[in-house]
Amino acid sequence: MFEFRVIAECKATGARAGEFTTPHGVIKTPVFMPVGTLAAVKAMSPRELVEINSQIILGNTYHLYLRPGNEIISKAGGLHAFMNWDRPILTDSGGFQVFSLAKLQKITDEHVMCRSHIDGSQLIMSPEWSMKTQGVLGSDIAMCFDQCCEYPTTHERAEEAVRRTTLWAKRSKDFFMANNDSTRQALFGIIQGSVYDDLRARSAEEIISLDFPGYAIGGLSVGESHAAMYHSLDVMNDLMPKDKPRYLMGVGYPLNIVEGIARGVDMFDCVLPTRNGRNATVFTSRGRLNMRGKTHAENFSPLDDECDCYTCKNFTRAYLRHLAMTGEILGARLFSWHNLRFTIRIAEMAREAIIAGTFPDFLENFKATFHDDNNSQAE
């Protein structure tokens, strides 16, 4: 049920257009994946996600294990049925929570002992726990349990995380192959190493040797500079298999996506579009806008005249600013709607350019027109 093929490649950059076949549909790459941590992409219904062409969305193993729990999701028939989503789903392993909940946990090679961020109850997370829970969730793509380092971090600490990530990847695969249905769920390995080239190379060699159907690049977008991220992606581009999908975890800033695609990345995810949307910040083809800014008060043009989303087709900046200033829930929904469609469309346009042989022009044009300055002053 799983097959990945590259259908076009940019000779100048290494950008790829591909197709990844899953039990719930074919994913056309490059692709941006909206994050539905708790079985819902914030502010968006499944029907609306289909409308903006979300090919695949994410769920989070740790959060769904705590609420509503394995038993309820199992009784519902899995995550697809529970949330009424019939397209592909990828589930994070819970490994990122080892990083994000650092103050609540203790890590050993055997497991992570942590406290629930909800009620403080004890939870033991391990590769086996993660694979079992992801099996219950029934996602199309499951992720190995891994350890992500904070940034900055020492070489010694990053090396320890690489060693443990490999150990956990082996245990993840062993449990997965013995207990999960590999015809219905693909397990991706995760490569760590922080910003250290030698550790990235070591992690890549160790994880790739385990022969997963896809590979993720973890441990980036955690505070390092854009330049450091791009350097690590350059290193990874030379190390990763050409015939497997490549997933850059937690990256959703428009420039990072375009630069990642230029370095051979196929898949991206991030909470940024909806998080920014709830805070009245939007991305446009010309850059980022703060929609609480006074300059929008009498502006009756759309957010982005190049965007095809529902928000841009139907509402003016003046009205949207009014929603932001009055705290109307509709504002958060419309801003999130636009940001998600804008981000998904970046990957779509990049794919079209790769296939047409014009990706270098697309890349340079995007970098020249997308400005990262907040050109509307907030009150």
Order of alpha helices (4+ residues) and beta strands (2+ residues): beta-beta-beta-beta-alpha-beta-alpha-alpha-alpha-beta-alpha-beta-beta-beta-alpha-beta-alpha-beta-alpha-beta-alpha-beta-alpha-beta-alpha-beta-beta-alpha-alpha-alpha-alpha
